[in-house]
Amino acid sequence: MRIKRFICEILLLTVVFSVCAVKKHSRTELVMGTILNIQFFSNKKNASQILDDAFKVADKYDKVFSSKQSYGEVFRLNQCGTTDNQDIYKMLQEADFYHKITGGVFDYTLFPLIKLWNIENALSAPSEEEISATLKNCGVDKVRFTDNQISLENNAAVDVGGIAKGKILHLISEYLRSQGVDNFIINGGGDIVLSGLFNGKREWNIAIKDPFSDSSVAGYIQMTGVTIVTSGDYERFFVGTDGKRYHHILNPKTGYPAESDVSSVTVISPDSVCADALSTSLFVMGVNKGLDFINKHKNAEAIFINKNGIVFSAGISEKTINGMRYFVVDKNKMSSNY
């Protein structure tokens, strides 16, 4: 009897050990014009193949949504003026939704303006006359949705960069879950999707960057089941010949980089596309209008950082753990629907 019990205990320990000894799988590649890292914990024998295919998902949709590369379907739409590609049709419908709920602050028709500014390579700002003339080619009234087809009018051109990354990260997440992988983190150039648990033990611990220091953080968020996206004026910018600093987040009303009282906005949402779209929109709105907007919507929370300090939406509180600031997000108040 003791021998049987001993054998059962050994078998039980073996099972427990095999469950606990979950392997970490991670890979980093350059995709979507940024660094994409996918990391998950799993004992699946085909984990390497799952990683391969997850990056194939990213590459596939990057080729659809790119407006700057000639292989992109959106690039071709801007060249031809029409498409019946259903991935683009659905993406632009989502973009149009965020345009409407933000009162036009989120604008997916600014591609002519993005090309004019050319933030990555510019040495000087375009003239007021150039900006004014280019703005005339922007506007969602130049985009037509008819019978599952998109048509662009009057030299319009679209760019879905404000939500494409969020959409692609969502599609990667869907693929991983379809393969039975639930404990993962995806980091696409700072846009972060969290699912399950870190090593099956605890929620993920994410640092929120201090926009005024390269070596410090503003605080931490420990969560799962959400996407965290930060938009700021501190990474993509140039200093013009006039000595003024110009960042990449454009105000669709003025045609200039947004003169916001915010240095960074972090959005937390169960919806990856929502987090992506609203992080940029809230930056343009600024603290007061941004807080008013986000507090009326139940599917996201936000943290605003400027030179005066940190403020956050109604569903966030803060506490100190071991001398470190943590932003505590009440996920129960968030919904995946508006």
DAZIQUI-V452396 format. One record per pair of residues at least 4 apart in sequence whose ideal C-beta (glycine too) atoms are under 7 Angstrom apart, sorted by sequence separation. I is the first residue (numbers start at 1). J is the second residue. D is the distance in whole Angstrom. If there is no record, write none. Layout:
I:J:D
I:J:D
This chain:
1:5:6
2:6:6
3:7:6
4:8:6
5:9:6
6:10:6
7:11:6
8:12:6
9:13:6
10:14:6
11:15:6
12:16:6
13:17:6
14:18:6
15:19:6
16:20:6
17:21:6
32:36:6
46:50:6
47:51:7
48:52:7
49:53:6
50:54:6
51:55:7
52:56:7
53:57:7
55:59:6
56:60:6
57:61:7
58:62:6
59:63:7
61:65:6
62:66:6
72:76:7
73:77:6
74:78:7
75:79:7
76:80:6
85:89:7
86:90:6
87:91:6
88:92:6
89:93:7
90:94:7
91:95:6
92:96:6
93:97:7
94:98:7
95:99:6
96:100:7
97:101:7
98:102:6
102:106:5
110:114:6
111:115:6
112:116:6
113:117:6
118:122:5
126:130:4
128:132:6
129:133:6
130:134:6
131:135:6
152:156:4
160:164:5
163:167:6
164:168:6
165:169:6
166:170:6
167:171:7
168:172:6
169:173:6
170:174:7
171:175:7
172:176:6
173:177:6
174:178:6
175:179:7
177:181:7
197:201:6
198:202:6
233:237:6
239:243:7
240:244:5
271:275:7
272:276:6
273:277:6
274:278:6
275:279:6
277:281:6
278:282:6
279:283:7
280:284:7
281:285:6
285:289:4
286:290:6
287:291:6
288:292:6
289:293:6
290:294:6
291:295:6
292:296:7
293:297:7
312:316:4
320:324:7
30:35:6
31:36:4
42:47:5
66:71:7
67:72:6
70:75:6
83:88:6
99:104:6
117:122:6
126:131:6
145:150:6
146:151:7
152:157:7
176:181:4
177:182:6
187:192:5
197:202:6
250:255:7
251:256:6
269:274:5
285:290:4
305:310:5
320:325:6
321:326:5
44:50:7
66:72:3
69:75:6
77:83:4
152:158:7
186:192:7
197:203:6
198:204:5
210:216:5
239:245:5
240:246:6
269:275:4
294:300:6
28:35:6
29:36:6
65:72:7
67:74:4
68:75:7
76:83:7
99:106:5
143:150:7
144:151:4
185:192:7
186:193:4
210:217:6
221:228:6
250:257:6
251:258:4
268:275:7
294:301:7
303:310:7
304:311:5
318:325:6
319:326:5
28:36:7
63:71:5
64:72:7
66:74:6
67:75:5
98:106:4
99:107:6
176:184:5
185:193:7
209:217:6
210:218:5
237:245:6
238:246:6
249:257:6
250:258:7
267:275:5
282:290:4
285:293:6
294:302:5
304:312:7
318:326:7
28:37:4
63:72:6
64:73:5
65:74:6
66:75:6
99:108:7
117:126:6
143:152:6
144:153:7
185:194:6
208:217:6
209:218:7
237:246:6
249:258:5
303:312:5
318:327:6
319:328:6
73:83:7
116:126:5
142:152:6
194:204:5
207:217:4
208:218:5
237:247:4
247:257:5
302:312:7
318:328:7
26:37:7
27:38:6
67:78:6
77:88:6
142:153:5
184:195:5
208:219:5
236:247:6
237:248:7
246:257:5
267:278:5
282:293:7
302:313:5
316:327:5
317:328:5
73:85:5
142:154:5
183:195:7
184:196:6
208:220:7
236:248:4
267:279:4
282:294:6
290:302:7
301:313:5
316:328:7
26:39:4
38:51:6
95:108:4
143:156:6
173:186:7
182:195:6
183:196:3
207:220:6
208:221:6
303:316:7
316:329:5
25:39:7
74:88:6
116:130:6
142:156:4
172:186:6
182:196:4
183:197:5
192:206:6
206:220:7
233:247:4
265:279:5
290:304:6
301:315:4
315:329:6
24:39:7
25:40:6
73:88:6
116:131:7
143:158:7
205:220:6
206:221:5
267:282:7
301:316:5
312:327:7
315:330:5
38:54:5
92:108:7
233:249:7
24:41:6
25:42:6
137:154:7
169:186:5
183:200:6
205:222:5
265:282:5
287:304:5
23:41:7
116:134:5
137:155:5
204:222:7
231:249:6
265:283:5
295:313:6
315:333:5
22:41:5
23:42:7
137:156:6
169:188:5
185:204:6
203:222:5
204:223:7
287:306:7
294:313:5
295:314:5
315:334:7
22:42:7
23:43:6
173:193:5
203:223:6
204:224:6
282:302:6
291:311:7
22:43:6
113:134:5
203:224:5
209:230:7
211:232:5
262:283:6
25:47:5
36:58:6
112:134:5
113:135:7
169:191:6
173:195:6
206:228:6
208:230:7
278:300:6
291:313:6
64:87:5
165:188:5
211:234:5
260:283:6
27:51:5
31:55:7
64:88:7
165:189:7
169:193:5
260:284:6
262:286:6
287:311:6
303:327:6
112:137:5
113:138:6
166:191:6
258:283:6
261:286:5
262:287:6
265:290:7
274:299:6
275:300:7
25:51:6
29:55:6
32:58:6
65:91:6
112:138:6
165:191:5
258:284:4
260:286:5
261:287:6
274:300:6
31:58:5
197:224:6
27:55:7
31:59:6
110:138:6
196:224:6
271:299:6
301:329:5
109:138:5
194:223:6
195:224:6
234:263:7
270:299:7
32:62:5
109:139:6
194:224:5
195:225:6
233:263:6
234:264:7
269:299:6
31:62:6
107:138:7
109:140:6
194:225:7
232:263:6
249:280:6
269:300:4
194:226:6
232:264:3
268:300:7
78:111:6
107:140:7
109:142:7
231:264:7
251:284:6
267:300:5
268:301:5
301:334:7
109:143:6
193:227:5
230:264:6
231:265:5
249:283:5
300:334:7
192:227:7
230:265:7
249:284:6
267:302:5
298:333:7
299:334:6
191:227:7
192:228:5
230:266:4
266:302:7
298:334:6
299:335:5
265:302:6
266:303:4
298:335:5
299:336:6
191:229:5
228:266:6
229:267:5
299:337:7
265:304:6
299:338:6
190:230:6
228:268:5
99:140:6
264:305:5
297:338:6
226:268:5
227:269:6
262:304:5
263:305:6
226:269:6
263:306:5
67:111:6
96:140:6
226:270:5
262:306:5
263:307:7
112:157:5
114:159:6
225:270:6
227:272:4
261:306:6
111:157:4
229:275:4
109:156:6
111:158:6
221:268:7
228:275:7
229:276:5
111:159:4
227:275:4
231:279:4
109:158:6
110:159:6
230:279:6
231:280:5
108:158:5
229:279:4
92:143:7
108:159:6
212:263:7
93:145:7
108:160:6
211:263:4
231:283:5
211:264:4
108:162:7
106:162:6
92:150:6
169:227:7
208:266:6
89:148:6
89:150:6
166:227:7
268:329:5
86:148:7
88:150:6
166:229:7
84:148:6
270:334:6
84:149:5
95:160:6
98:163:7
269:334:7
271:336:5
92:158:7
270:336:5
82:149:6
83:150:5
82:150:7
92:160:7
95:163:6
82:151:5
91:160:5
94:163:6
81:151:6
81:152:5
77:150:6
77:152:7
91:167:6
78:157:4
193:272:6
78:158:7
77:158:7
74:158:6
191:276:6
74:160:6
218:305:6
67:158:7
67:159:4
218:310:6
67:160:7
67:161:7
211:305:6
65:160:5
208:303:7
65:164:4
170:272:4
169:272:5
170:273:6
220:324:6
222:326:6
167:272:7
220:325:7
226:331:7
62:168:7
166:272:4
167:273:5
219:325:4
220:326:5
221:327:5
223:329:6
225:331:7
61:168:5
166:273:4
219:326:6
219:327:5
221:329:7
223:331:7
166:275:6
58:168:6
61:171:6
163:273:5
166:276:3
165:276:6
166:277:7
163:276:5
57:171:6
58:172:6
138:252:7
162:276:7
163:277:5
57:172:5
125:240:5
162:277:6
120:236:7
122:238:5
124:240:5
119:236:6
124:241:5
54:172:5
57:175:5
119:237:7
123:241:6
162:280:5
119:238:6
135:255:5
54:175:6
125:246:6
134:255:7
53:175:7
54:176:6
131:255:4
131:256:7
119:246:7
50:179:5
119:248:4
50:181:6
32:165:6
117:250:7
38:172:7
32:168:6
40:176:7
44:180:7
113:250:6
42:181:5
110:250:6
40:181:5
41:183:4
110:252:6
113:255:6
40:183:6
40:184:4
39:184:6
107:252:4
38:184:7
39:185:5
105:252:7
38:186:5
104:252:6
37:187:5
36:188:5
34:188:6
35:189:6
34:189:3
32:188:6
41:199:5
41:200:6
106:277:5
106:280:7
106:281:5
105:281:5
22:199:6
22:200:5
94:273:6
98:277:4
102:281:5
105:284:5
105:285:6
98:281:7
